[in-house]
Structure formats: C-alpha cells, structure tokens
Amino acid sequence: MLAGLVLFSALSFAQKPDSLPPHPKDSLSVVKKDSTHKPEKKKPEKPDPIKPYKEVIPDSAISKTGLFTIHKVDNNWYFEIPDSLFNRDILVVTRYDKVPGGAGVYAGEIVNQQMVRFVNGPDKNIYLQLKMTIAMADSTNAIYKAVINSNADPYLASLPIKAYGKNHSVVVEVNDLFLGDNPALSFRSSTRKGLSIGGLLKDRSFIQSIHTYPINTEIKTVKTYTSQPAPHQPGQPMRRSRAFDAAGDVGLVTIGFNHSFLLLPKTPMQPRLFDPRVGYFADGYTRYGDDQQRVKDEHFIVRWNLQPKPEDYQNGKTVS
C-alpha cells in the first residue's frame, strides 16, 4: 500500500509541467528573444576628393588660356594642366618685382632659377619635381641605370587633383604653392642668409596676379618675412649689413616677386663646350660612360636660344 502511494505521488508530480525546471535550450531561446540586437556600425566612406569639373570651376570662374589654363574662383587660383605637359622640362625663373631699400638689390634681378617637371604621383596627387643636372650618361650604356638611381631628383610640392578636365587635363589649386616658402619659388639658402631673411608670414602674403601665354605663365606674388640683421661681432671690422633697412626698423620686410614658368623645347639646344679664352658664363656636369677609363667633367657655355625670324633674312635686312 505504501509503495502504491509513492508511485501515485511520483505520477502526480510528473503531471505538473510548471513545476519542472526549464530546459537549457529553452533558457537560451528566451535570452535570445529578449536581448536587443545592435547591428554593427559601418565606417563612413571617405568622400572622393576629386569632384565634377563644374563644381570646382563654375561658370562664374575667371579663366585664361595659355601654357596652363588659369582659373580664379573667389580668392582661389587653379592651374589646369594638360596631359601633354607632364614630364616636360619647364624653366622657372624668379625675379624681384618690388624690393625695400638698403640691401643693394634691385627690382628685375634674378632671385632663383630652376628646371622643374610636373609628374603623376600616388593618391591622386601631382608632384612638382626639381630636375637637377649633376651627372649624365648615354641611355644606351649599361651604366645609365646606375647613374639615374644615384641622382634622384627631389619633389618640391604635392598638388592634390581637384577635378579632371577635357582631354585628360587635371585641375590643381596653386595657392599654397605660390604662397608657401617653396625653395624653387623663393630665395636660395645662401641669399636668404645674406639678406637676413627669416620666416614667411602667410597672413601678410598674397597672389597679386597670374597671366598666361602660349609658352609661358607669369605669376606675381607679394610676400612678407621676418628679418633681423645679424649683430656686429666684437673684434670684427664694422661693415654695412646687406639686410634691408626695414628689417632694422620693424623686423619685417615685404618683397614682390615675379615667377615665370617657361616651357622648354622637347629637343634641347645643341650644347657648346666652354673655352676659358672666351668670355661666356659656364655650367657643367659629370659624364659617365661604359668605355671611360676615368670620370669626365664637361663644361658648357650658358646662352639663350635666340634665332632670327625667317622674314628677317629677306631683302638683305641686317639681322642683329
């Protein structure tokens, strides 16, 4: 009888499902159902820095066509560089346009002269590269690659592409290029030191004008620098400082520059060897070759490619 009661109690307990402990699977399903699922946040895509042409150069832009097509949009200046000008040699000549008095330099004198190229770079940038001529070798010689790899040219500036134009041209903003202290568009280090020129003050510097022509583009800038004349050293003879007078009065100088970008011909001029008996200025480089027993230094005269027009030869006209 006791056994029957125990069995009946066990059966009665089994018939009450609410009193059973929850199944592990049921617990998990309840947790999943009640928990809030947060979707993973996607990283925002970076906006494309290259915009449609009309967004960068609107119809209101003031444009001029020449070596580079020049655009002015509000206070921003843009160069539109055609594909044909990449890797072309361009002579950059910087001259004083306006100078303070007292340092013995005058408007029109050359400040700097360099040869540069616009080259394609990574990350949608155009680089302004300095073209230096220190060593040369014939491209058919085995030593040519070693000479090129041992004379890498520096990059002077990086210009992000803002838009693409027609015929594979690229649009770049040039404010920072001309308002910065770029070594190709400013003083040589020796000139800077000799004139006691300090740091550039961008808030007092601006682009005055840009004009473009078939083979050259002319840029006028006004730049202000800190300037402090070097103090006289005890025991040294008194000499007049080459610093501008304004440097001693207010510690600042404002100078106007004219930068000329001149496209050089695809076929370079025939060089003429320098002879010390003839009064030419000269420049030189080191030439390497496979058949040399020693390295050879060559010097050439510096001259302009001045050629009379064909009509000047007609009717016995004197050509000067």
N, C-alpha and C positions, 0 to 999 in steps of 0.2 A: 504493500500500500504506500509506503514511504517512497519507494522507487517510482511509482506512478505519479506522485505529486511532484517529484523532482523533474520528471520528464515533461509533465504538463507546464511547469513553470518555465522550463527552457523553451518550449514551443511558444508559450505566450510571449516571452521576451523577443523571440525572433520575429514575431508578427508586428513589432513596433519599429518601423524603419527610422522614425525620427530619433530614436534613441541610439541608433548606430553611429559610430564615429565616421566623419566624412572620408571618402576615398581620396587618396593623394592626387589622383588625376583630376577629381572634381575640384579640389582646392586650387590646383594650378589654373584650371579653366576659369574659376571665379576671379582669381587675381588678374589674369589677362584681360578679362572682360571689364573689370572695374578700373584698371590702370589707364591713365591718359597717355596716348602715344604721340610723342612730339617728332614731327618729320625733321630730318637733318637740313640745316640751312645751307643753301648753295652759295658759294662765293660769288659776289657780283663780278660780272665780266668787266674787264678794263675797257673803257671807251677807246675806239680807234683814234689815234692822234691825227690820222690823215682824213681830212674832211672833203666833201664835194667842193669842186673849184669855186662855185658861186657863193658858197658860204665863207670862203676865205677872201676871195676877190669879188666883191659885189659890184653891181653896175655903177655904184657911186664912187668907185675907186678912180684915182687919177693915174693913168697909165701912159708910159712912153716906151716906144720900141727901139731897140738897138742891139748892141752886143748882148746884153741881158735886157729882157723886158722888165721895166721897173713899174711897180705898183705902190701907191701910197693910199693907205686906208686909215683915216683919222691920223694918229701920230705914229703909225707902224709902217715900216718900209719893207717891201718884199722884192726879191730877185726871182724871176722866172728863168731858169737855166735850161736851155735846150740840150737835148741828148748829144748833139754834135760837139758841145764844148767840154764834155767830160774827158779828162786826161789830156787836155790841150794845155800847152805852155802859155801862161799869162804873166806878163811883166807887171808888177805892182810898184809904182813909184809914189812915194810920199814926200810932199814938199811943204814948207811953211807957207801958209796963206796970209796970216797976220801974227806978229810976234810983239811982245813987250820990248822996251828998250833996255840998253845997258849991258847986254851979254855978247855983243859983237856978231849976232846972227841976224839975217835979214829975210824978208818975205821973198819967196821964189827959190831959196836954197833947198837942196835935197836933204831930207832927213833920213830916209831909208829907201832901199831899192832891193826887191826880192823877186824871184820867179816862183810862181805857185801853180797848183793844179786843183781842180775840183774833181774828187773821186767818190765813187759809191762806197758806202760803209755799211756795217751791220745795223740792225734795229731801226731801219728806215731813216738813216741819217746820211747826210752828205758831208764829207770832210774836205777842209781846205788844207792841202798838203804843200809844205815847202819843198821846192825842187832844188837840191844842192848839187853842185858840180865840183866834186873833190877828186874823184878817181873815175877813170874811164877804161873801157875795154871793148873790143870788137865783139859783137854778139855771136859771131861765128867761132870765136875762140873758146876753148874749154874752161879757161879761167874766168870767163864772163860772169857765170853764176856766182862764183866766189866773191867777185868784186861787188856785184849787186847786193849780195847778202851781208857784206861787210860795210855797206854805206847806206843804211836805211834812212829814209827821209822822214822828218817829224811831221805830225799833224798839228796844225796851228789852231784849228777851230772845228767844232762839230755843229752842224746846222740840221735840225730835225726837219723832215719833209712835212709841209703843212697841207699840200694838195698836189694833184697831178694835173698838168695842163695838156694841151693838144700836142701831138707829135712827140710823145714821150718826154715832155719837159716836166721839170719839178719846180715847185714853189717853196721858197725858204724865206724865213724872216731874217733880216740882217741888222736889226737894231743893236743887238748885243755884240755883233761882230765889229761894228764901227764905233760903238760907244764904249767898248771894253779896251783894255790895255794890251791889245794883241801885238806881239813882237814884230809882225810883218807890217803893221799899220801904225807904228809908233817909233819911239826912239830906239836906236841901238843902245846896248848896255853902256858902252863907253861914252856915248853922247849924253845919256841920262845922268851919268855920274859927273861928267864935266860941267853940266849946267845945273847941278844940284836939284834935279827933278825928283820929287817924291811920288807919293801915291796919287792915283786918279780919283777925282771927286765926281761921281756919276750924276749927282743931283745938280751940278753946275756944268754939265756937258750935254751937247745935243747935236743932231744931224741938221746941218743948215740947208743943204740941197743935194739932189742927185740928178745928174743929166746923163743920158746915154746916147751913143752914136754908133755907126756901123761896126767899128773895130775897137772902140774904147768906151769906158764908162767912167765918169768923173764924180767923185763924192767929196763934198766939203763938210768938215766937222769942226766943232769948237769944243775944246776940252780944257778943263781946269785941274791943276795939280797942286799938291802941297809942295813947297820949296823952301829950303833953309840953307843959306850959304854956309859953306864949310868954315869953321872958326879958324882964325890965324894960329898957327903953331909957333910956340916960343922958339926962338933961335933961328927961325926961317925968315928969309927976306920978305918984306911986305909986297904983295902982288895984288893987283886988282882981280877980284873974283869974276869968273865968267858967268855967274848967276845973274838972272835978270834983276833989275832994280826993285821990281815989285816983290821979289822974294824977301829982300831985307826989310821992306816996309810993312807988308801984311802977311808974309809967309805963304802967299799963293801966287800962281801965275796962270793966265788964261791964254791959250795959243790956238790959232786957227790952222787947220791942215787941209791940204788937197790931196786926195788919194786917186791915182789914175790906174785903172785896170786896162792894160793894152794887150790885145790878142796877138801873139807871135805867129809867124807863118809856120805851116806844117813842115815845110822844108827849110831847115835852118840856113843861115848865110854861110858861104864858104869862108872858113876861118883863115886869117893871115898870120903867119908866125911873127913874133915880136923880134925886132932887131934893136939893140940898145943905142945904135947910132942914129935912129930916127925917133923923133920926139913924140911918141904915142904913149898913152896910158896902156897898161897891160894887165892881163889876168892869166891865170894858169891852173892846171890840174895835173895829176899824176896819171900816166897812161900805162896800163898793163897789157901784156901780150904773151902768147904761148912761146914765141920764138925769141924772147928777150933774154939776154944774159944778166941784165940789171934793170931796175925800175927807171923809167924815163920821165922827167918833168918837162912839160911843154908849156910855153907861154905864147899868148896870142894878143894882138892889139885890140883895144876896145874902140869900136867905131859904130857909127849909125849907118843904117841901110838906106842911104839917100840915092834915089835914082831919078833922073830927069824923065818927064813925060815924053812919049813918042813924038807929040806935036812940037816939042821944044827943039827937035833936031831939024825941023823943016825950014826951008828958005835960009839956010846958013845962020840961023839965030844963035847967038852966043849962049852957051849953057854954063851956068855958074852954080 
